[in-house]
Amino acid sequence: MSDEKVTQKVTQTQTETTQEQQQEQQQQDQQQVDMKTYLELVAKMEKMEQTLANEAKKQKEIEAKQQELWQKQVQLTLKENGLEKFADIVKVSNEDELNDVLKKLTAIVNEIRIETGYIPADHKQMTAYEQAKKQGNTKNMIKALFGMKE
């Protein structure tokens, strides 16, 4: 019986060793699969980061173009309203601000035009009668009164 027990123990030990080897092999296989998956994920992540960087660059370019277009629109609107000389000092970020600034600048410019404009005091248009009277020509005075042409 002792031989049988020894054989059983040897068989059991061999079985345990085989199981351990199988487990180790499975772990190695799993590690290889994990490593492969990891490398694939790293490659995908690098590709996504590159794509993201490209998209960010494109977005910045689009924003720059939009800003440039907006500035051109502001300049054109000012020019249409005769306020192009104020283009360097007008800094607005949206349509409402632009309209508000346009109203204010137009009001200021109109005020300045009125204040500095030519206002005739003693220079009114003389009628034909007044001209003839100033010259002392009675004949033309009578013609001007009755609306007769010379």
ZAKOLDREN-234456 format. One record per residue: residue number from 1; residue in one letter; x, y, z of N, C-alpha, C in turn. Coordinates in nm, 2 decimals. Layout:
+-----+------+--------+--------+--------+--------+--------+--------+--------+--------+--------+
!  nr ! rest !     nx !     ny !     nz !    cax !    cay !    caz !     cx !     cy !     cz !
+-----+------+--------+--------+--------+--------+--------+--------+--------+--------+--------+
! NUM !    a !      X !      Y !      Z !      X !      Y !      Z !      X !      Y !      Z !
...
+-----+------+--------+--------+--------+--------+--------+--------+--------+--------+--------+
***
This chain:
+-----+------+--------+--------+--------+--------+--------+--------+--------+--------+--------+
!  nr ! rest !     nx !     ny !     nz !    cax !    cay !    caz !     cx !     cy !     cz !
+-----+------+--------+--------+--------+--------+--------+--------+--------+--------+--------+
!   1 !    m !   0.08 !  -0.12 !   0.00 !   0.00 !   0.00 !   0.00 !   0.08 !   0.13 !   0.00 !
!   2 !    s !   0.19 !   0.12 !   0.05 !   0.27 !   0.23 !   0.06 !   0.32 !   0.28 !  -0.08 !
!   3 !    d !   0.34 !   0.18 !  -0.17 !   0.38 !   0.21 !  -0.30 !   0.26 !   0.29 !  -0.37 !
!   4 !    e !   0.15 !   0.24 !  -0.34 !   0.03 !   0.30 !  -0.40 !   0.01 !   0.45 !  -0.36 !
!   5 !    k !   0.04 !   0.47 !  -0.23 !   0.03 !   0.60 !  -0.17 !   0.14 !   0.69 !  -0.23 !
!   6 !    v !   0.25 !   0.64 !  -0.25 !   0.36 !   0.71 !  -0.31 !   0.33 !   0.75 !  -0.45 !
!   7 !    t !   0.27 !   0.65 !  -0.52 !   0.24 !   0.67 !  -0.66 !   0.13 !   0.78 !  -0.67 !
!   8 !    q !   0.04 !   0.77 !  -0.58 !  -0.07 !   0.87 !  -0.58 !  -0.02 !   1.01 !  -0.55 !
!   9 !    k !   0.07 !   1.02 !  -0.45 !   0.13 !   1.15 !  -0.42 !   0.21 !   1.20 !  -0.54 !
!  10 !    v !   0.29 !   1.11 !  -0.60 !   0.37 !   1.15 !  -0.72 !   0.27 !   1.20 !  -0.83 !
!  11 !    t !   0.17 !   1.13 !  -0.85 !   0.07 !   1.16 !  -0.95 !   0.01 !   1.30 !  -0.92 !
!  12 !    q !  -0.03 !   1.31 !  -0.79 !  -0.09 !   1.43 !  -0.75 !   0.00 !   1.55 !  -0.76 !
!  13 !    t !   0.13 !   1.53 !  -0.73 !   0.23 !   1.63 !  -0.74 !   0.25 !   1.67 !  -0.89 !
!  14 !    q !   0.25 !   1.57 !  -0.97 !   0.27 !   1.59 !  -1.11 !   0.15 !   1.67 !  -1.17 !
!  15 !    t !   0.03 !   1.63 !  -1.12 !  -0.09 !   1.70 !  -1.16 !  -0.09 !   1.85 !  -1.12 !
!  16 !    e !  -0.05 !   1.87 !  -0.99 !  -0.04 !   2.01 !  -0.94 !   0.07 !   2.09 !  -1.02 !
!  17 !    t !   0.18 !   2.02 !  -1.05 !   0.28 !   2.09 !  -1.13 !   0.23 !   2.12 !  -1.27 !
!  18 !    t !   0.16 !   2.03 !  -1.33 !   0.10 !   2.05 !  -1.46 !   0.00 !   2.17 !  -1.46 !
!  19 !    q !  -0.08 !   2.17 !  -1.35 !  -0.18 !   2.27 !  -1.34 !  -0.11 !   2.41 !  -1.32 !
!  20 !    e !   0.00 !   2.41 !  -1.24 !   0.07 !   2.53 !  -1.22 !   0.13 !   2.58 !  -1.35 !
!  21 !    q !   0.19 !   2.49 !  -1.42 !   0.25 !   2.52 !  -1.55 !   0.14 !   2.58 !  -1.65 !
!  22 !    q !   0.02 !   2.51 !  -1.64 !  -0.08 !   2.56 !  -1.73 !  -0.13 !   2.70 !  -1.69 !
!  23 !    q !  -0.14 !   2.72 !  -1.56 !  -0.18 !   2.85 !  -1.51 !  -0.07 !   2.96 !  -1.55 !
!  24 !    e !   0.06 !   2.92 !  -1.53 !   0.16 !   3.01 !  -1.57 !   0.16 !   3.04 !  -1.72 !
!  25 !    q !   0.13 !   2.94 !  -1.80 !   0.12 !   2.96 !  -1.95 !   0.00 !   3.05 !  -1.98 !
!  26 !    q !  -0.11 !   3.03 !  -1.91 !  -0.23 !   3.11 !  -1.93 !  -0.20 !   3.26 !  -1.90 !
!  27 !    q !  -0.13 !   3.27 !  -1.78 !  -0.09 !   3.41 !  -1.74 !   0.00 !   3.47 !  -1.84 !
!  28 !    q !   0.09 !   3.40 !  -1.90 !   0.18 !   3.45 !  -2.00 !   0.10 !   3.49 !  -2.13 !
!  29 !    d !   0.01 !   3.40 !  -2.16 !  -0.07 !   3.43 !  -2.28 !  -0.16 !   3.55 !  -2.26 !
!  30 !    q !  -0.21 !   3.56 !  -2.14 !  -0.29 !   3.67 !  -2.10 !  -0.21 !   3.80 !  -2.11 !
!  31 !    q !  -0.09 !   3.80 !  -2.05 !   0.00 !   3.91 !  -2.05 !   0.03 !   3.95 !  -2.20 !
!  32 !    q !   0.05 !   3.85 !  -2.28 !   0.08 !   3.89 !  -2.42 !  -0.04 !   3.95 !  -2.49 !
!  33 !    v !  -0.16 !   3.90 !  -2.46 !  -0.28 !   3.96 !  -2.52 !  -0.30 !   4.10 !  -2.46 !
!  34 !    d !  -0.27 !   4.12 !  -2.33 !  -0.28 !   4.25 !  -2.26 !  -0.18 !   4.34 !  -2.32 !
!  35 !    m !  -0.06 !   4.30 !  -2.35 !   0.04 !   4.39 !  -2.40 !   0.00 !   4.43 !  -2.55 !
!  36 !    k !  -0.05 !   4.33 !  -2.62 !  -0.09 !   4.36 !  -2.76 !  -0.20 !   4.46 !  -2.76 !
!  37 !    t !  -0.30 !   4.44 !  -2.67 !  -0.41 !   4.53 !  -2.66 !  -0.36 !   4.67 !  -2.62 !
!  38 !    y !  -0.27 !   4.67 !  -2.52 !  -0.21 !   4.80 !  -2.47 !  -0.15 !   4.87 !  -2.58 !
!  39 !    l !  -0.07 !   4.80 !  -2.66 !   0.01 !   4.87 !  -2.77 !  -0.09 !   4.92 !  -2.88 !
!  40 !    e !  -0.20 !   4.85 !  -2.90 !  -0.30 !   4.89 !  -3.00 !  -0.37 !   5.02 !  -2.95 !
!  41 !    l !  -0.40 !   5.02 !  -2.82 !  -0.46 !   5.13 !  -2.76 !  -0.37 !   5.26 !  -2.75 !
!  42 !    v !  -0.24 !   5.24 !  -2.73 !  -0.15 !   5.35 !  -2.73 !  -0.14 !   5.41 !  -2.87 !
!  43 !    a !  -0.14 !   5.32 !  -2.97 !  -0.13 !   5.37 !  -3.11 !  -0.26 !   5.45 !  -3.14 !
!  44 !    k !  -0.37 !   5.40 !  -3.10 !  -0.50 !   5.47 !  -3.13 !  -0.50 !   5.60 !  -3.06 !
!  45 !    m !  -0.45 !   5.60 !  -2.93 !  -0.45 !   5.73 !  -2.85 !  -0.36 !   5.83 !  -2.92 !
!  46 !    e !  -0.24 !   5.79 !  -2.97 !  -0.15 !   5.88 !  -3.04 !  -0.21 !   5.94 !  -3.16 !
!  47 !    k !  -0.28 !   5.85 !  -3.23 !  -0.35 !   5.90 !  -3.36 !  -0.46 !   6.00 !  -3.32 !
!  48 !    m !  -0.54 !   5.97 !  -3.21 !  -0.64 !   6.06 !  -3.17 !  -0.58 !   6.20 !  -3.12 !
!  49 !    e !  -0.47 !   6.19 !  -3.05 !  -0.41 !   6.32 !  -3.01 !  -0.36 !   6.40 !  -3.13 !
!  50 !    q !  -0.31 !   6.33 !  -3.23 !  -0.27 !   6.40 !  -3.35 !  -0.39 !   6.46 !  -3.42 !
!  51 !    t !  -0.50 !   6.39 !  -3.43 !  -0.62 !   6.44 !  -3.49 !  -0.67 !   6.56 !  -3.41 !
!  52 !    l !  -0.67 !   6.55 !  -3.28 !  -0.72 !   6.65 !  -3.20 !  -0.63 !   6.78 !  -3.21 !
!  53 !    a !  -0.50 !   6.76 !  -3.22 !  -0.42 !   6.88 !  -3.25 !  -0.44 !   6.94 !  -3.38 !
!  54 !    n !  -0.47 !   6.86 !  -3.48 !  -0.50 !   6.92 !  -3.61 !  -0.64 !   6.99 !  -3.61 !
!  55 !    e !  -0.73 !   6.94 !  -3.54 !  -0.86 !   7.00 !  -3.53 !  -0.85 !   7.13 !  -3.45 !
!  56 !    a !  -0.77 !   7.14 !  -3.35 !  -0.75 !   7.26 !  -3.27 !  -0.69 !   7.37 !  -3.36 !
!  57 !    k !  -0.59 !   7.32 !  -3.44 !  -0.53 !   7.42 !  -3.53 !  -0.63 !   7.47 !  -3.63 !
!  58 !    k !  -0.71 !   7.38 !  -3.69 !  -0.81 !   7.43 !  -3.78 !  -0.91 !   7.52 !  -3.72 !
!  59 !    q !  -0.95 !   7.49 !  -3.59 !  -1.04 !   7.58 !  -3.52 !  -0.98 !   7.72 !  -3.50 !
!  60 !    k !  -0.85 !   7.72 !  -3.47 !  -0.79 !   7.86 !  -3.45 !  -0.79 !   7.93 !  -3.58 !
!  61 !    e !  -0.76 !   7.86 !  -3.69 !  -0.76 !   7.93 !  -3.82 !  -0.90 !   7.98 !  -3.86 !
!  62 !    i !  -1.00 !   7.90 !  -3.83 !  -1.14 !   7.94 !  -3.85 !  -1.18 !   8.06 !  -3.77 !
!  63 !    e !  -1.14 !   8.06 !  -3.64 !  -1.17 !   8.18 !  -3.56 !  -1.10 !   8.30 !  -3.61 !
!  64 !    a !  -0.97 !   8.29 !  -3.65 !  -0.90 !   8.40 !  -3.71 !  -0.97 !   8.46 !  -3.83 !
!  65 !    k !  -1.01 !   8.37 !  -3.92 !  -1.08 !   8.41 !  -4.04 !  -1.22 !   8.48 !  -4.00 !
!  66 !    q !  -1.29 !   8.43 !  -3.90 !  -1.41 !   8.49 !  -3.86 !  -1.38 !   8.63 !  -3.80 !
!  67 !    q !  -1.28 !   8.64 !  -3.73 !  -1.24 !   8.77 !  -3.67 !  -1.21 !   8.87 !  -3.78 !
!  68 !    e !  -1.13 !   8.83 !  -3.88 !  -1.09 !   8.91 !  -3.99 !  -1.22 !   8.95 !  -4.07 !
!  69 !    l !  -1.31 !   8.86 !  -4.09 !  -1.43 !   8.89 !  -4.16 !  -1.52 !   8.99 !  -4.09 !
!  70 !    w !  -1.52 !   8.97 !  -3.96 !  -1.60 !   9.07 !  -3.87 !  -1.54 !   9.21 !  -3.88 !
!  71 !    q !  -1.41 !   9.22 !  -3.88 !  -1.34 !   9.35 !  -3.88 !  -1.37 !   9.42 !  -4.02 !
!  72 !    k !  -1.37 !   9.34 !  -4.13 !  -1.41 !   9.39 !  -4.26 !  -1.55 !   9.44 !  -4.26 !
!  73 !    q !  -1.64 !   9.36 !  -4.20 !  -1.78 !   9.40 !  -4.20 !  -1.80 !   9.53 !  -4.12 !
!  74 !    v !  -1.72 !   9.55 !  -4.01 !  -1.73 !   9.67 !  -3.93 !  -1.68 !   9.79 !  -4.01 !
!  75 !    q !  -1.57 !   9.77 !  -4.08 !  -1.51 !   9.88 !  -4.17 !  -1.61 !   9.91 !  -4.28 !
!  76 !    l !  -1.67 !   9.81 !  -4.34 !  -1.76 !   9.84 !  -4.45 !  -1.89 !   9.92 !  -4.40 !
!  77 !    t !  -1.94 !   9.88 !  -4.28 !  -2.05 !   9.94 !  -4.22 !  -2.02 !  10.09 !  -4.19 !
!  78 !    l !  -1.90 !  10.11 !  -4.13 !  -1.86 !  10.25 !  -4.10 !  -1.85 !  10.33 !  -4.23 !
!  79 !    k !  -1.79 !  10.27 !  -4.34 !  -1.78 !  10.34 !  -4.46 !  -1.91 !  10.38 !  -4.52 !
!  80 !    e !  -2.01 !  10.28 !  -4.52 !  -2.14 !  10.31 !  -4.57 !  -2.21 !  10.42 !  -4.50 !
!  81 !    n !  -2.17 !  10.44 !  -4.37 !  -2.24 !  10.55 !  -4.29 !  -2.15 !  10.68 !  -4.29 !
!  82 !    g !  -2.04 !  10.68 !  -4.37 !  -1.95 !  10.80 !  -4.37 !  -1.87 !  10.81 !  -4.25 !
!  83 !    l !  -1.84 !  10.71 !  -4.18 !  -1.77 !  10.71 !  -4.06 !  -1.64 !  10.63 !  -4.06 !
!  84 !    e !  -1.58 !  10.61 !  -4.18 !  -1.46 !  10.53 !  -4.20 !  -1.34 !  10.58 !  -4.13 !
!  85 !    k !  -1.34 !  10.71 !  -4.10 !  -1.23 !  10.77 !  -4.02 !  -1.22 !  10.72 !  -3.88 !
!  86 !    f !  -1.33 !  10.66 !  -3.83 !  -1.33 !  10.61 !  -3.70 !  -1.30 !  10.46 !  -3.69 !
!  87 !    a !  -1.26 !  10.40 !  -3.80 !  -1.24 !  10.26 !  -3.81 !  -1.13 !  10.21 !  -3.71 !
!  88 !    d !  -1.03 !  10.29 !  -3.69 !  -0.92 !  10.25 !  -3.60 !  -0.96 !  10.25 !  -3.45 !
!  89 !    i !  -1.06 !  10.33 !  -3.41 !  -1.09 !  10.34 !  -3.27 !  -1.22 !  10.26 !  -3.24 !
!  90 !    v !  -1.29 !  10.22 !  -3.33 !  -1.41 !  10.14 !  -3.31 !  -1.38 !  10.00 !  -3.29 !
!  91 !    k !  -1.40 !   9.95 !  -3.17 !  -1.37 !   9.81 !  -3.13 !  -1.50 !   9.75 !  -3.07 !
!  92 !    v !  -1.57 !   9.67 !  -3.16 !  -1.70 !   9.61 !  -3.11 !  -1.69 !   9.46 !  -3.14 !
!  93 !    s !  -1.77 !   9.39 !  -3.06 !  -1.76 !   9.24 !  -3.07 !  -1.89 !   9.18 !  -3.13 !
!  94 !    n !  -2.00 !   9.26 !  -3.14 !  -2.12 !   9.20 !  -3.20 !  -2.20 !   9.31 !  -3.27 !
!  95 !    e !  -2.30 !   9.26 !  -3.34 !  -2.39 !   9.35 !  -3.42 !  -2.46 !   9.46 !  -3.34 !
!  96 !    d !  -2.51 !   9.42 !  -3.22 !  -2.58 !   9.52 !  -3.14 !  -2.48 !   9.64 !  -3.10 !
!  97 !    e !  -2.36 !   9.60 !  -3.05 !  -2.26 !   9.70 !  -3.02 !  -2.23 !   9.79 !  -3.14 !
!  98 !    l !  -2.22 !   9.73 !  -3.25 !  -2.19 !   9.81 !  -3.38 !  -2.30 !   9.91 !  -3.41 !
!  99 !    n !  -2.42 !   9.86 !  -3.40 !  -2.53 !   9.95 !  -3.42 !  -2.54 !  10.07 !  -3.32 !
! 100 !    d !  -2.51 !  10.04 !  -3.20 !  -2.51 !  10.14 !  -3.09 !  -2.40 !  10.24 !  -3.12 !
! 101 !    v !  -2.28 !  10.20 !  -3.15 !  -2.17 !  10.29 !  -3.18 !  -2.20 !  10.37 !  -3.30 !
! 102 !    l !  -2.26 !  10.31 !  -3.40 !  -2.30 !  10.39 !  -3.53 !  -2.39 !  10.50 !  -3.49 !
! 103 !    k !  -2.49 !  10.47 !  -3.41 !  -2.59 !  10.58 !  -3.38 !  -2.52 !  10.69 !  -3.30 !
! 104 !    k !  -2.44 !  10.65 !  -3.21 !  -2.37 !  10.76 !  -3.13 !  -2.27 !  10.84 !  -3.22 !
! 105 !    l !  -2.19 !  10.77 !  -3.30 !  -2.10 !  10.85 !  -3.38 !  -2.17 !  10.93 !  -3.49 !
! 106 !    t !  -2.28 !  10.88 !  -3.54 !  -2.36 !  10.96 !  -3.64 !  -2.41 !  11.09 !  -3.57 !
! 107 !    a !  -2.47 !  11.07 !  -3.45 !  -2.52 !  11.19 !  -3.38 !  -2.41 !  11.29 !  -3.35 !
! 108 !    i !  -2.29 !  11.24 !  -3.31 !  -2.18 !  11.33 !  -3.28 !  -2.14 !  11.41 !  -3.41 !
! 109 !    v !  -2.12 !  11.33 !  -3.51 !  -2.08 !  11.39 !  -3.64 !  -2.18 !  11.50 !  -3.69 !
! 110 !    n !  -2.31 !  11.46 !  -3.68 !  -2.41 !  11.56 !  -3.72 !  -2.41 !  11.68 !  -3.64 !
! 111 !    e !  -2.39 !  11.67 !  -3.51 !  -2.38 !  11.78 !  -3.42 !  -2.26 !  11.87 !  -3.46 !
! 112 !    i !  -2.15 !  11.81 !  -3.49 !  -2.03 !  11.89 !  -3.53 !  -2.05 !  11.96 !  -3.66 !
! 113 !    r !  -2.12 !  11.89 !  -3.75 !  -2.15 !  11.96 !  -3.88 !  -2.24 !  12.08 !  -3.86 !
! 114 !    i !  -2.34 !  12.06 !  -3.78 !  -2.43 !  12.18 !  -3.75 !  -2.35 !  12.29 !  -3.69 !
! 115 !    e !  -2.27 !  12.26 !  -3.59 !  -2.20 !  12.36 !  -3.51 !  -2.10 !  12.43 !  -3.60 !
! 116 !    t !  -2.03 !  12.36 !  -3.69 !  -1.92 !  12.42 !  -3.77 !  -1.97 !  12.46 !  -3.91 !
! 117 !    g !  -2.09 !  12.43 !  -3.94 !  -2.14 !  12.46 !  -4.08 !  -2.16 !  12.61 !  -4.10 !
! 118 !    y !  -2.17 !  12.64 !  -4.23 !  -2.18 !  12.78 !  -4.27 !  -2.32 !  12.83 !  -4.25 !
! 119 !    i !  -2.33 !  12.93 !  -4.17 !  -2.47 !  12.99 !  -4.14 !  -2.46 !  13.14 !  -4.20 !
! 120 !    p !  -2.53 !  13.16 !  -4.31 !  -2.53 !  13.30 !  -4.36 !  -2.61 !  13.39 !  -4.27 !
! 121 !    a !  -2.55 !  13.50 !  -4.24 !  -2.62 !  13.60 !  -4.16 !  -2.68 !  13.71 !  -4.24 !
! 122 !    d !  -2.60 !  13.77 !  -4.32 !  -2.65 !  13.89 !  -4.40 !  -2.65 !  13.85 !  -4.55 !
! 123 !    h !  -2.63 !  13.73 !  -4.58 !  -2.61 !  13.69 !  -4.72 !  -2.74 !  13.62 !  -4.77 !
! 124 !    k !  -2.84 !  13.69 !  -4.79 !  -2.96 !  13.62 !  -4.85 !  -2.97 !  13.66 !  -5.00 !
! 125 !    q !  -3.04 !  13.58 !  -5.07 !  -3.05 !  13.60 !  -5.21 !  -3.13 !  13.73 !  -5.24 !
! 126 !    m !  -3.08 !  13.81 !  -5.32 !  -3.15 !  13.93 !  -5.36 !  -3.25 !  13.90 !  -5.47 !
! 127 !    t !  -3.36 !  13.96 !  -5.46 !  -3.46 !  13.94 !  -5.57 !  -3.43 !  14.04 !  -5.68 !
! 128 !    a !  -3.49 !  14.02 !  -5.80 !  -3.46 !  14.11 !  -5.91 !  -3.50 !  14.25 !  -5.88 !
! 129 !    y !  -3.61 !  14.27 !  -5.80 !  -3.65 !  14.41 !  -5.76 !  -3.55 !  14.47 !  -5.67 !
! 130 !    e !  -3.49 !  14.39 !  -5.57 !  -3.39 !  14.45 !  -5.48 !  -3.26 !  14.49 !  -5.56 !
! 131 !    q !  -3.23 !  14.41 !  -5.66 !  -3.11 !  14.44 !  -5.74 !  -3.13 !  14.57 !  -5.82 !
! 132 !    a !  -3.25 !  14.58 !  -5.88 !  -3.28 !  14.70 !  -5.96 !  -3.28 !  14.82 !  -5.87 !
! 133 !    k !  -3.34 !  14.80 !  -5.75 !  -3.35 !  14.92 !  -5.65 !  -3.21 !  14.96 !  -5.61 !
! 134 !    k !  -3.12 !  14.86 !  -5.58 !  -2.98 !  14.90 !  -5.54 !  -2.91 !  14.97 !  -5.65 !
! 135 !    q !  -2.94 !  14.93 !  -5.78 !  -2.87 !  15.00 !  -5.89 !  -2.94 !  15.13 !  -5.92 !
! 136 !    g !  -3.06 !  15.15 !  -5.87 !  -3.13 !  15.28 !  -5.90 !  -3.20 !  15.27 !  -6.03 !
! 137 !    n !  -3.23 !  15.16 !  -6.08 !  -3.29 !  15.14 !  -6.21 !  -3.44 !  15.12 !  -6.19 !
! 138 !    t !  -3.52 !  15.23 !  -6.21 !  -3.67 !  15.22 !  -6.18 !  -3.74 !  15.14 !  -6.29 !
! 139 !    k !  -3.69 !  15.14 !  -6.41 !  -3.75 !  15.07 !  -6.52 !  -3.75 !  14.92 !  -6.48 !
! 140 !    n !  -3.63 !  14.86 !  -6.44 !  -3.62 !  14.72 !  -6.41 !  -3.70 !  14.69 !  -6.28 !
! 141 !    m !  -3.71 !  14.79 !  -6.19 !  -3.79 !  14.77 !  -6.06 !  -3.93 !  14.74 !  -6.10 !
! 142 !    i !  -3.99 !  14.82 !  -6.20 !  -4.13 !  14.80 !  -6.24 !  -4.15 !  14.67 !  -6.31 !
! 143 !    k !  -4.05 !  14.63 !  -6.39 !  -4.06 !  14.50 !  -6.46 !  -4.06 !  14.39 !  -6.36 !
! 144 !    a !  -3.97 !  14.40 !  -6.25 !  -3.96 !  14.29 !  -6.15 !  -4.09 !  14.28 !  -6.08 !
! 145 !    l !  -4.16 !  14.40 !  -6.05 !  -4.28 !  14.40 !  -5.98 !  -4.39 !  14.32 !  -6.06 !
! 146 !    f !  -4.40 !  14.35 !  -6.19 !  -4.50 !  14.29 !  -6.27 !  -4.46 !  14.15 !  -6.33 !
! 147 !    g !  -4.34 !  14.10 !  -6.30 !  -4.29 !  13.97 !  -6.34 !  -4.26 !  13.97 !  -6.49 !
! 148 !    m !  -4.22 !  14.08 !  -6.54 !  -4.18 !  14.09 !  -6.68 !  -4.03 !  14.05 !  -6.70 !
! 149 !    k !  -4.00 !  13.99 !  -6.80 !  -3.86 !  13.96 !  -6.83 !  -3.81 !  14.07 !  -6.92 !
! 150 !    e !  -3.68 !  14.09 !  -6.92 !  -3.62 !  14.19 !  -7.00 !  -3.63 !  14.16 !  -7.15 !
+-----+------+--------+--------+--------+--------+--------+--------+--------+--------+--------+
***
